[in-house]
Amino acid sequence: QVQLVESGGGLVQAGDSLRLSCAASGRTFSSSTVGWFRRAPGKEREFVAHIMWNGFNTYYSDSVKGRFTTSIDNAKNTVYLQMNSLKPEDTAVYYCAATFRSGWPNTIRDLGYEYWGRGTQVTVSS
């Protein structure tokens, strides 16, 4: 079993930056892909980004490409999502998820992940 805990969310203004963290316990991220998803009010959960455990093979949705960067620190068993140039439309609950089974393209789908955190709220004011 893997437990995932997100942190780092908050209330910021448009143009600001935030860094989210996803800490794992119970198992390391070795051989996994870690994804970030978000759910905005009244909308379905959507894919944001993912990264393989070795730090390579990152992929981003078009809506965040060039503004968000995901990275992994295996020594700390933590994945990060650096969010720059935040926009009001980035307001959502952000979730991290891990899969030890799925590969592309299932890693851009929430059904491709076995383990989920509870999420952290990000609110961007205009």
C-alpha positions as CSV (number, residue, x, y, z in Angstrom):
1,Q,0.0,0.0,0.0
2,V,1.1,3.5,-0.7
3,Q,-0.2,6.6,1.2
4,L,0.0,9.9,-0.6
5,V,-0.3,13.3,1.0
6,E,-0.4,16.5,-0.9
7,S,0.6,19.9,0.6
8,G,1.4,23.4,-0.4
9,G,-1.9,24.6,-1.6
10,G,-3.3,28.0,-0.7
11,L,-4.8,31.3,-1.8
12,V,-2.7,33.4,-4.2
13,Q,-3.2,36.2,-6.7
14,A,-3.0,35.8,-10.5
15,G,0.6,35.7,-11.7
16,D,1.9,34.2,-8.4
17,S,3.6,30.9,-7.9
18,L,3.0,27.9,-5.7
19,R,4.8,24.6,-5.2
20,L,2.8,21.5,-4.3
21,S,4.3,18.5,-2.7
22,C,3.2,14.9,-2.8
23,A,4.9,12.8,-0.1
24,A,4.6,9.0,-0.2
25,S,4.8,6.5,2.6
26,G,4.5,2.8,2.7
27,R,6.4,2.3,-0.5
28,T,8.9,4.3,-2.6
29,F,8.1,5.7,-6.0
30,S,10.5,3.3,-7.6
31,S,9.1,1.9,-10.8
32,S,6.0,4.2,-10.7
33,T,4.5,7.0,-12.6
34,V,3.2,9.9,-10.5
35,G,0.4,12.0,-11.9
36,W,-1.1,15.3,-10.9
37,F,-4.8,15.9,-11.5
38,R,-7.2,18.7,-10.5
39,R,-10.9,19.2,-10.1
40,A,-12.3,22.6,-10.5
41,P,-15.8,23.5,-9.0
42,G,-18.5,22.0,-11.1
43,K,-16.1,20.2,-13.4
44,E,-14.7,16.7,-13.8
45,R,-11.3,15.8,-12.6
46,E,-8.7,16.5,-15.3
47,F,-5.1,15.5,-16.0
48,V,-2.4,18.1,-15.3
49,A,1.0,16.4,-15.5
50,H,2.9,13.2,-14.8
51,I,6.5,12.1,-14.2
52,M,8.2,8.7,-14.1
53,W,10.0,7.7,-11.0
54,N,13.4,8.1,-12.7
55,G,12.7,11.8,-13.3
56,F,12.2,11.4,-17.0
57,N,9.2,11.1,-19.3
58,T,7.3,14.1,-18.0
59,Y,4.1,15.1,-19.8
60,Y,1.8,18.1,-19.4
61,S,-1.7,19.1,-20.4
62,D,-1.8,21.9,-22.9
63,S,-3.5,24.2,-20.3
64,V,-0.4,24.1,-18.0
65,K,2.5,23.5,-20.4
66,G,5.2,26.1,-20.1
67,R,3.9,27.2,-16.7
68,F,3.9,24.1,-14.5
69,T,6.9,21.8,-13.9
70,T,6.8,18.5,-12.1
71,S,9.9,16.9,-10.5
72,I,10.8,14.1,-8.2
73,D,13.2,13.8,-5.2
74,N,13.6,10.0,-4.6
75,A,15.7,10.6,-1.5
76,K,12.7,12.3,0.0
77,N,10.1,10.1,-1.7
78,T,8.4,13.3,-2.8
79,V,7.1,14.6,-6.1
80,Y,6.6,18.3,-6.7
81,L,4.5,20.5,-8.9
82,Q,5.9,23.9,-9.4
83,M,3.1,26.2,-10.7
84,N,4.1,29.6,-12.1
85,S,2.1,32.4,-13.7
86,L,-1.1,31.1,-12.0
87,K,-4.4,32.0,-13.5
88,P,-7.9,32.1,-11.9
89,E,-8.8,29.1,-14.1
90,D,-6.2,27.1,-12.2
91,T,-8.4,27.2,-9.1
92,A,-9.1,23.6,-8.2
93,V,-8.4,20.8,-5.7
94,Y,-5.1,19.3,-6.8
95,Y,-4.5,15.6,-6.4
96,C,-1.4,13.4,-6.8
97,A,-1.7,9.8,-7.8
98,A,0.7,6.9,-8.3
99,T,0.6,3.9,-10.6
100,F,2.9,0.9,-10.6
101,R,1.1,-0.8,-13.4
102,S,0.0,1.6,-16.0
103,G,1.9,3.0,-18.9
104,W,1.2,5.5,-21.6
105,P,-1.5,6.6,-22.5
106,N,-3.3,5.4,-19.4
107,T,-1.1,7.7,-17.3
108,I,-3.1,10.7,-18.5
109,R,-6.3,9.1,-17.3
110,D,-7.4,9.0,-13.7
111,L,-8.5,5.4,-14.1
112,G,-4.8,4.5,-14.8
113,Y,-3.8,5.2,-11.1
114,E,-4.2,2.9,-8.1
115,Y,-3.3,5.3,-5.3
116,W,-4.5,8.8,-4.6
117,G,-4.0,11.5,-2.1
118,R,-6.8,13.5,-0.6
119,G,-6.0,16.7,-2.4
120,T,-4.9,20.2,-1.6
121,Q,-6.9,23.4,-2.5
122,V,-5.4,26.0,-4.8
123,T,-7.3,29.2,-5.2
124,V,-6.1,31.9,-7.6
125,S,-7.8,35.3,-7.3
126,S,-7.9,37.8,-10.1
